[in-house]
Amino acid sequence: MAGPPDPSSVRISGDWHHFDVRANGLRFHAVEASEPGTANRPLVLLLHGFGEFWWSWRHQITALAEAGFRAVAVDLRGYGDSDKPPRGYDGWTLAGDTNGLVRALGHADATLVGHADGGLVCWATATLHPRVVNRVAVIASPHPRALRRAMLADRRQRGAFLPGFLHNQLPKLGERRLAAHDGGYLTQYFAERASPSWQATDDYAVTVDRNRSAVQIPYVAHSSLEYRRWAFRSQFRPDGSRFMDLMNQRLHLPVLAMRGADDPYILDQVMSASHRYATHMEYRQIADSGHFAHQERPDVVTERLLGLLRKDVD
């Protein structure tokens, strides 16, 4: 009987190279384009979402490098070939990871781009470590205060988001569900949230297979659920109240918020409501895409990102 996949299995070959970077006391696996001379270019740090790994950004890594930027995708804490500590999945520590990564990569600041849980890290880092962030782009990731408000006030958003989120709060059961049947849960997860047009492609099939394998790496299932467990449980604890109090301020840097127009998981109203927390927020829906717009319509999303990256920052 074959054992679980080795963490190094996510070091997939392509027009990029893999390396390790140490930040905030951990080793992170990072990926950037093989194109030479990128170290001195403006840094774009790409942060993936729940149940995924750096592969989520395969299209943007090379496209942004070709446009003159240093695009680095990382496996977040607990994912892929990055370290998997038993704790540290709270908003403060995750923001500290990103702050440390920017510095460890040799840059004073960066544009942060995040999808879903990775977007939460972007919002938190921009608020708690503003000096290292010059721009933010989020996909299917509303500001955490806007999401909390929608959970309380919007029945449709609550119904779309909350059932699976609550199921993952149960110790051990969530891990078994996520990793069982060779990561089969992710087949359902992607199918429920992705557009039919992407599901009909070979790229989709490969992506689901790679993520099913990656979630079976030891400790990944537990670590990925810890992000969501902290997000829920902290709402009833003093640390969660303090975090939300700190997040109750407006960012004054350029923010691009995107959402797949057919995303059934994060609805239009909650994404647009994030403008309360960003003075210079541009909100765009991406047609013919669901929850994974950067993978479903990569050319469109990359074009939007380049528009953000080329904006002047005061």
Number of C-alpha atoms within 10 A of each C-alpha: 3 4 8 13 14 14 20 13 13 22 17 14 8 11 12 15 14 18 11 13 15 17 18 16 9 16 17 25 26 22 24 22 24 15 13 7 9 17 13 10 13 17 25 27 25 27 28 25 23 15 23 24 25 25 21 22 23 19 16 25 27 21 18 20 21 14 9 14 21 24 27 24 27 29 25 30 25 26 30 32 26 23 20 21 12 11 13 18 21 20 23 16 17 22 23 19 22 27 24 18 24 21 15 14 16 11 15 15 20 23 24 27 27 25 28 20 23 23 27 25 31 30 28 25 25 25 20 19 15 16 13 21 22 21 24 27 26 28 30 30 28 30 27 22 19 20 22 18 13 20 18 10 11 14 11 14 20 18 12 15 17 13 10 12 15 13 12 20 18 11 13 12 11 19 21 14 16 25 22 15 11 15 23 18 17 22 15 11 14 19 14 15 18 24 22 15 13 20 15 10 11 9 13 18 13 11 17 21 16 18 22 23 23 28 31 23 21 19 17 26 23 22 24 24 23 21 20 19 19 18 20 18 12 18 15 10 10 10 16 18 13 13 18 18 11 12 19 16 13 14 21 17 18 22 25 22 26 26 29 29 19 21 23 18 20 26 22 21 14 23 24 20 18 21 20 16 21 19 14 15 20 15 19 18 20 21 15 17 23 28 26 23 28 25 23 25 19 17 15 14 23 17 14 17 21 15 11 18 22 8 10 7 9 7
